[in-house]
Amino acid sequence: MPQRPGTPRLLRQINDRAALELLISRGPLTRAELGELTGLSKVTSGQLLARLETRGLVTAAGERPGGRGPNAALYGVNPSSAYVAGLEVLPDSVTAAVADITGTVVAQVAVDPSEARDPVGIVHEAVQRACGTAGIELTRLRCFVIGTRGVVDPLTGDVRYSVDLPTWHVGILAGLRTLLGECVIIENDVNLAALAEQTYGAARGADDFVILWTGVGQGLGVMLGGRLHRGITGGAGEIGWLPVPGEPLPSAVTAPQTGSFQRLVGGEALWNLARAHGLAAPDVRDAEVADLVRTAMDAGNEAFVEDLAGRLAVGVAAVSVVLDPGLVVLGGDVGRAGGVHLAERVEEAVARVCPSRPTVVATGVEGNPVLMGAIVAALDRAREEVFSDTV
């Protein structure tokens, strides 16, 4: 196969892209610093910066104090050169955030979906409100990534199955793209949490890991070789259905609450566990499952923690003997509430039944991981488009 010739135009594109990625990851740099990091001469790096500045992609960002000579000018990526939107869709709220090309969130709003039943209209309204708060035109958004519960078909990009969001169905993506443009992506919420964990959290820089999302519902985000593994139908990570010895098999594939692992660690199971350990009265159901875990942690109820860790270890061990990810992140409401202590107990419990013995850690993402993951995914697409078209 003939190789693409190294034309001056192509070489400029490669150099420009490398420089922009460095300015994103390292922050503002001088011409000399950029030349040193890219291997380009001062003259060539100066021409590169001038070219990117003319295109509006780079702007002056202050000065670097020097020695005896004059201060060197600093250059950084122009934050306003492009914007993206990330959204999290839940049954009772739709949250939208707008970020500039550097990843800085400039606006975030929440919309009550009960105000309208049409998902396309809800998303459009949320994005419009976020743009209004940020003071930018909606047309300046280069990409939209929407995180939802349920299974997303990796071939069509449509929501194929979602119990909590019955109005999100095949055809929604086409409606969103007609209204907002072609770069609209719908992604499973736990997959986006995995991206956030890899970029900002406990799995920063890791190419192979899983995030076990635990709460009222259960999910699994799988990162292999630095890429999300979604499965042929998009069903990879639906760990609530995992068969568990001693628990009944699902009564219907349309009833996720009947999944065996869901029965073991889901909301109803945690309430029963809390009652068994004296953490909740038999007739009380007015707290979130995360509050039950926090109550146990604050009270030093190690029996509850050990019991919960043993249950979570069933899922972690099953995943580890198949994928051997090496690193398991506990996320979701329960994982965040249990923190480091619960993660340590899960790791110990897994080591007793699993030969691969993965490291188990608590989530390290501050803020909303699904929303942050949506922004990460949107930025990746937008930068690919913006940074590849510089010459």
BAKOL-381376 format. One line per field, with one value per residue (C-alpha): residue in three letters; x, y, z; residue number from 0. Coordinates in steps of 0.1 Angstrom, whole numbers, plus 2048, in hexadecimal, padded with zeros to 3 digits. Layout:
BEGIN
residu ALA; ...
east X; ...
north Y; ...
up Z; ...
num NUM; ...
# end
This chain:
BEGIN
residu MET; PRO; GLN; ARG; PRO; GLY; THR; PRO; ARG; LEU; LEU; ARG; GLN; ILE; ASN; ASP; ARG; ALA; ALA; LEU; GLU; LEU; LEU; ILE; SER; ARG; GLY; PRO; LEU; THR; ARG; ALA; GLU; LEU; GLY; GLU; LEU; THR; GLY; LEU; SER; LYS; VAL; THR; SER; GLY; GLN; LEU; LEU; ALA; ARG; LEU; GLU; THR; ARG; GLY; LEU; VAL; THR; ALA; ALA; GLY; GLU; ARG; PRO; GLY; GLY; ARG; GLY; PRO; ASN; ALA; ALA; LEU; TYR; GLY; VAL; ASN; PRO; SER; SER; ALA; TYR; VAL; ALA; GLY; LEU; GLU; VAL; LEU; PRO; ASP; SER; VAL; THR; ALA; ALA; VAL; ALA; ASP; ILE; THR; GLY; THR; VAL; VAL; ALA; GLN; VAL; ALA; VAL; ASP; PRO; SER; GLU; ALA; ARG; ASP; PRO; VAL; GLY; ILE; VAL; HIS; GLU; ALA; VAL; GLN; ARG; ALA; CYS; GLY; THR; ALA; GLY; ILE; GLU; LEU; THR; ARG; LEU; ARG; CYS; PHE; VAL; ILE; GLY; THR; ARG; GLY; VAL; VAL; ASP; PRO; LEU; THR; GLY; ASP; VAL; ARG; TYR; SER; VAL; ASP; LEU; PRO; THR; TRP; HIS; VAL; GLY; ILE; LEU; ALA; GLY; LEU; ARG; THR; LEU; LEU; GLY; GLU; CYS; VAL; ILE; ILE; GLU; ASN; ASP; VAL; ASN; LEU; ALA; ALA; LEU; ALA; GLU; GLN; THR; TYR; GLY; ALA; ALA; ARG; GLY; ALA; ASP; ASP; PHE; VAL; ILE; LEU; TRP; THR; GLY; VAL; GLY; GLN; GLY; LEU; GLY; VAL; MET; LEU; GLY; GLY; ARG; LEU; HIS; ARG; GLY; ILE; THR; GLY; GLY; ALA; GLY; GLU; ILE; GLY; TRP; LEU; PRO; VAL; PRO; GLY; GLU; PRO; LEU; PRO; SER; ALA; VAL; THR; ALA; PRO; GLN; THR; GLY; SER; PHE; GLN; ARG; LEU; VAL; GLY; GLY; GLU; ALA; LEU; TRP; ASN; LEU; ALA; ARG; ALA; HIS; GLY; LEU; ALA; ALA; PRO; ASP; VAL; ARG; ASP; ALA; GLU; VAL; ALA; ASP; LEU; VAL; ARG; THR; ALA; MET; ASP; ALA; GLY; ASN; GLU; ALA; PHE; VAL; GLU; ASP; LEU; ALA; GLY; ARG; LEU; ALA; VAL; GLY; VAL; ALA; ALA; VAL; SER; VAL; VAL; LEU; ASP; PRO; GLY; LEU; VAL; VAL; LEU; GLY; GLY; ASP; VAL; GLY; ARG; ALA; GLY; GLY; VAL; HIS; LEU; ALA; GLU; ARG; VAL; GLU; GLU; ALA; VAL; ALA; ARG; VAL; CYS; PRO; SER; ARG; PRO; THR; VAL; VAL; ALA; THR; GLY; VAL; GLU; GLY; ASN; PRO; VAL; LEU; MET; GLY; ALA; ILE; VAL; ALA; ALA; LEU; ASP; ARG; ALA; ARG; GLU; GLU; VAL; PHE; SER; ASP; THR; VAL
east 800; 810; 817; 808; 824; 831; 827; 82E; 808; 805; 824; 816; 7F5; 808; 81D; 7FF; 7EB; 809; 80D; 7E8; 7E8; 806; 7F6; 7D7; 7EA; 807; 7F6; 804; 828; 842; 84E; 86E; 85D; 845; 863; 875; 857; 84F; 873; 86D; 884; 87C; 875; 85D; 84B; 847; 838; 821; 815; 80F; 7FB; 7E5; 7E1; 7D4; 7BB; 7AF; 7BA; 7D6; 7D8; 7F2; 7EF; 807; 82D; 847; 85F; 882; 8A5; 8B7; 8A5; 881; 865; 85A; 836; 820; 807; 7E9; 7CB; 7B0; 793; 778; 784; 769; 750; 740; 722; 71F; 6FE; 6F1; 6CE; 6BC; 697; 693; 6AD; 6C1; 6E2; 6F5; 718; 72B; 751; 76A; 784; 79D; 783; 779; 754; 745; 721; 70B; 6E5; 6CB; 6A9; 68A; 680; 65C; 658; 657; 655; 668; 68D; 699; 688; 695; 6B9; 6B6; 6A8; 6C4; 6DF; 6CF; 6CD; 6F2; 6FD; 6E9; 6FA; 71C; 713; 71B; 707; 6FB; 70A; 72D; 72A; 73E; 732; 717; 71B; 6FD; 701; 6E2; 6DA; 6D4; 6E3; 6EF; 6F3; 717; 70E; 6F1; 6F8; 6D4; 6C7; 6BD; 6B1; 6AA; 691; 695; 691; 674; 671; 696; 693; 69F; 69B; 6A4; 6C8; 6BC; 6A5; 6C2; 6D9; 6BF; 6BC; 6E0; 6F6; 707; 71F; 706; 710; 6FC; 711; 70A; 70F; 727; 73D; 73F; 748; 765; 772; 770; 782; 79D; 7A2; 79D; 799; 7A8; 7AF; 7C2; 7D8; 7CE; 7C7; 7B7; 79E; 779; 762; 747; 72A; 715; 6F6; 6D1; 6DB; 6FC; 713; 736; 74C; 768; 787; 79F; 7BD; 7B3; 791; 76E; 762; 73C; 736; 725; 703; 70E; 706; 729; 728; 704; 711; 6EF; 6E6; 705; 6FA; 702; 701; 6E5; 6D2; 6B5; 6BB; 6A8; 683; 682; 69D; 687; 689; 6AC; 6A2; 6A0; 6C5; 6D8; 6F4; 6DB; 6C8; 6E9; 6F5; 6D8; 6C3; 6AB; 6C9; 6DB; 6BC; 6B8; 6DD; 6DA; 6BD; 6CF; 6EC; 6D5; 6DB; 6B7; 695; 67F; 665; 67E; 685; 68B; 6B1; 6C7; 6DB; 6FB; 6EF; 6ED; 711; 71C; 709; 71B; 73C; 736; 72A; 748; 731; 74C; 734; 71E; 73D; 74C; 72A; 726; 74A; 746; 727; 739; 757; 741; 73D; 761; 76F; 758; 764; 789; 78B; 77E; 78E; 7AB; 7AA; 7C3; 7B0; 78C; 77D; 75E; 747; 723; 711; 71C; 740; 743; 733; 749; 768; 78B; 780; 766; 77E; 799; 780; 774; 798; 79E; 77E; 787; 7AA; 79A; 787; 799; 7BC; 7C2; 7BE; 7B7; 7BD; 79C; 799; 77E; 774; 78B; 774; 767; 745; 72E; 741; 728; 727; 74C; 750; 738; 74D; 76D; 75D; 750; 772; 783; 76C; 76E; 794; 797; 783; 791; 7B6; 7B8; 7AC; 7C7; 7D8
north 800; 821; 839; 85C; 874; 88C; 8AC; 8CE; 8D2; 8B0; 8B7; 8D9; 8C8; 8AE; 8C9; 8DF; 8C2; 8B8; 8DC; 8E1; 8C0; 8CC; 8EE; 8DC; 8C3; 8D9; 8FB; 91B; 917; 92F; 92B; 91C; 903; 8F8; 8F4; 8DF; 8C8; 8C3; 8C2; 8DF; 8FC; 91E; 92C; 90F; 910; 936; 931; 916; 92D; 949; 932; 925; 948; 954; 937; 942; 922; 930; 951; 963; 959; 96F; 96E; 957; 96A; 964; 96D; 98C; 98E; 997; 981; 966; 967; 94A; 93A; 925; 916; 92F; 923; 933; 922; 907; 8FA; 8D9; 8CD; 8B0; 8A4; 88B; 87F; 871; 869; 888; 8A0; 8A9; 8BB; 8CD; 8DB; 8F0; 8EF; 902; 8F0; 8EF; 8DB; 8F8; 8F6; 918; 911; 8F5; 8F4; 8DA; 8D6; 8C4; 8AA; 8AA; 8CB; 8B9; 895; 898; 88F; 8A3; 8C2; 8BD; 8B9; 8D7; 8ED; 8E2; 8EA; 90C; 915; 90B; 91F; 93D; 93B; 939; 956; 942; 939; 915; 913; 916; 8F3; 8DA; 8BA; 8AE; 88E; 881; 868; 852; 833; 814; 803; 817; 805; 80A; 807; 820; 835; 833; 82A; 806; 7FE; 814; 80C; 82D; 842; 834; 852; 84D; 835; 82E; 84E; 866; 86A; 873; 88D; 89C; 89D; 8AE; 8C9; 8CC; 8BF; 89E; 89D; 892; 872; 85E; 849; 832; 846; 82D; 82D; 853; 84F; 838; 854; 86D; 855; 850; 875; 884; 868; 849; 838; 857; 84B; 826; 813; 7F5; 7F8; 7F4; 80A; 7F8; 811; 808; 817; 811; 802; 7F2; 7F7; 7F1; 806; 7F2; 803; 7EC; 7F8; 81B; 817; 812; 7EE; 7F0; 7CE; 7C4; 7CF; 7EA; 7D3; 7CF; 7DA; 7D2; 7C0; 7C2; 7A3; 78F; 76D; 768; 747; 748; 763; 75C; 760; 77D; 778; 78E; 7A0; 7BF; 7C1; 7CB; 7CA; 7A4; 7A0; 78A; 7A3; 7BF; 7AA; 7A5; 7CA; 7E0; 7F8; 7DE; 7C8; 7E5; 7EE; 7CA; 7CA; 7EA; 7DD; 7BC; 7D0; 7E8; 806; 80B; 804; 7EB; 805; 820; 827; 84C; 84C; 847; 827; 83D; 84B; 827; 821; 843; 83A; 819; 82A; 845; 82C; 815; 7F8; 7E1; 7C4; 7D7; 7E3; 7BF; 7B1; 7CC; 7C7; 7A2; 7A7; 7C0; 7A9; 78F; 7A6; 7B3; 78F; 784; 7A1; 79C; 777; 77F; 7A1; 7A3; 7C9; 7CE; 7ED; 7EF; 810; 811; 82D; 836; 841; 823; 823; 848; 845; 827; 838; 82A; 815; 801; 7FE; 7EF; 7D6; 7CC; 7C7; 7B0; 79C; 798; 78C; 76F; 762; 76F; 765; 785; 79C; 7BE; 7DF; 7EE; 813; 82D; 846; 864; 87A; 899; 8A6; 895; 878; 872; 897; 89A; 87A; 889; 8A8; 893; 87F; 89F; 8B0; 892; 895; 8BA; 8BD; 8A2; 8B8; 8DA; 8D1; 8BC; 8D9; 8F3; 8F8
up 800; 7F6; 812; 813; 808; 822; 811; 822; 828; 839; 84E; 859; 863; 877; 888; 88F; 89F; 8B5; 8C0; 8C9; 8DD; 8F0; 8F7; 904; 91A; 926; 927; 918; 90A; 8FB; 8D7; 8E4; 8FB; 8DF; 8C8; 8E1; 8E8; 8C3; 8B6; 89F; 89B; 8AA; 887; 87E; 8A0; 89C; 879; 888; 8A4; 88C; 875; 892; 8A0; 87E; 87E; 8A0; 8B1; 8C5; 8D8; 8ED; 912; 925; 929; 938; 94F; 943; 94D; 941; 920; 919; 925; 90B; 8FE; 908; 8F0; 8F9; 8E7; 8E1; 8F9; 8E3; 8C3; 8C9; 8E2; 8EB; 8FF; 917; 925; 93F; 93B; 95A; 95F; 975; 966; 947; 94E; 933; 935; 91B; 91A; 904; 8F0; 90D; 922; 939; 941; 93B; 943; 953; 956; 960; 950; 95D; 943; 950; 93F; 91D; 914; 8F3; 8F9; 8DB; 8E8; 90B; 8FF; 8E8; 904; 91C; 903; 8FA; 91F; 924; 906; 912; 934; 923; 90C; 8EC; 8CD; 8CB; 8A8; 8B7; 8C7; 8B4; 8C5; 8DD; 8F2; 906; 922; 929; 93D; 928; 90A; 8EC; 8CB; 8C0; 89B; 899; 8B7; 8C2; 8E5; 8E1; 904; 922; 93E; 950; 931; 91D; 906; 8FA; 8DD; 8BA; 8A5; 8C0; 8B4; 891; 89F; 8B4; 896; 881; 89B; 8A8; 88C; 884; 8A1; 8BB; 8CE; 8E7; 8FF; 91C; 93D; 94D; 92E; 932; 956; 94C; 934; 951; 968; 94E; 948; 96B; 984; 993; 971; 963; 947; 94A; 92A; 93B; 957; 960; 974; 988; 98B; 9AA; 9B7; 9B2; 990; 986; 969; 95C; 946; 935; 928; 914; 902; 908; 8F7; 904; 8FF; 8F7; 8E9; 8C8; 8D3; 8EC; 909; 917; 93C; 944; 963; 976; 961; 96D; 979; 99E; 9B1; 9CB; 9B9; 9A1; 97C; 96B; 967; 948; 934; 934; 95A; 964; 989; 987; 97C; 994; 99C; 99E; 9B8; 9CB; 9CD; 9C1; 9D4; 9E3; 9EE; 9FF; A12; A1E; A27; A3A; A4E; A56; A64; A78; A62; A58; A67; A55; A4A; A3F; A1A; A18; A13; 9F4; 9F3; 9F4; A16; A23; A1A; A2A; A49; A4C; A46; A5F; A79; A74; A6C; A5D; A5B; A42; A2E; A2D; A21; A06; 9FB; 9F8; 9E2; 9CB; 9CA; 9B8; 99A; 99B; 99C; 97F; 96A; 974; 96B; 948; 940; 95A; 959; 975; 982; 98E; 997; 9AE; 9A2; 9A4; 9C4; 9D8; 9CC; 9D4; 9F6; 9FF; 9F4; 9FB; A18; A04; 9E7; 9FD; A0C; 9E8; 9DD; 9FB; 9F4; 9CF; 9D8; 9EB; 9CD; 9AE; 9A2; 98E; 9AD; 99E; 9AF; 9BA; 9C0; 9C7; 9AC; 9AA; 995; 9A6; 99A; 981; 970; 955; 94B; 94C; 937; 91E; 91B; 917; 8FB; 8EA; 8EC; 8DD; 8BE; 8BC; 8BF; 8A4; 88D; 897; 89C; 87C; 866; 86B; 849
num 0; 1; 2; 3; 4; 5; 6; 7; 8; 9; 10; 11; 12; 13; 14; 15; 16; 17; 18; 19; 20; 21; 22; 23; 24; 25; 26; 27; 28; 29; 30; 31; 32; 33; 34; 35; 36; 37; 38; 39; 40; 41; 42; 43; 44; 45; 46; 47; 48; 49; 50; 51; 52; 53; 54; 55; 56; 57; 58; 59; 60; 61; 62; 63; 64; 65; 66; 67; 68; 69; 70; 71; 72; 73; 74; 75; 76; 77; 78; 79; 80; 81; 82; 83; 84; 85; 86; 87; 88; 89; 90; 91; 92; 93; 94; 95; 96; 97; 98; 99; 100; 101; 102; 103; 104; 105; 106; 107; 108; 109; 110; 111; 112; 113; 114; 115; 116; 117; 118; 119; 120; 121; 122; 123; 124; 125; 126; 127; 128; 129; 130; 131; 132; 133; 134; 135; 136; 137; 138; 139; 140; 141; 142; 143; 144; 145; 146; 147; 148; 149; 150; 151; 152; 153; 154; 155; 156; 157; 158; 159; 160; 161; 162; 163; 164; 165; 166; 167; 168; 169; 170; 171; 172; 173; 174; 175; 176; 177; 178; 179; 180; 181; 182; 183; 184; 185; 186; 187; 188; 189; 190; 191; 192; 193; 194; 195; 196; 197; 198; 199; 200; 201; 202; 203; 204; 205; 206; 207; 208; 209; 210; 211; 212; 213; 214; 215; 216; 217; 218; 219; 220; 221; 222; 223; 224; 225; 226; 227; 228; 229; 230; 231; 232; 233; 234; 235; 236; 237; 238; 239; 240; 241; 242; 243; 244; 245; 246; 247; 248; 249; 250; 251; 252; 253; 254; 255; 256; 257; 258; 259; 260; 261; 262; 263; 264; 265; 266; 267; 268; 269; 270; 271; 272; 273; 274; 275; 276; 277; 278; 279; 280; 281; 282; 283; 284; 285; 286; 287; 288; 289; 290; 291; 292; 293; 294; 295; 296; 297; 298; 299; 300; 301; 302; 303; 304; 305; 306; 307; 308; 309; 310; 311; 312; 313; 314; 315; 316; 317; 318; 319; 320; 321; 322; 323; 324; 325; 326; 327; 328; 329; 330; 331; 332; 333; 334; 335; 336; 337; 338; 339; 340; 341; 342; 343; 344; 345; 346; 347; 348; 349; 350; 351; 352; 353; 354; 355; 356; 357; 358; 359; 360; 361; 362; 363; 364; 365; 366; 367; 368; 369; 370; 371; 372; 373; 374; 375; 376; 377; 378; 379; 380; 381; 382; 383; 384; 385; 386; 387; 388; 389; 390
# end
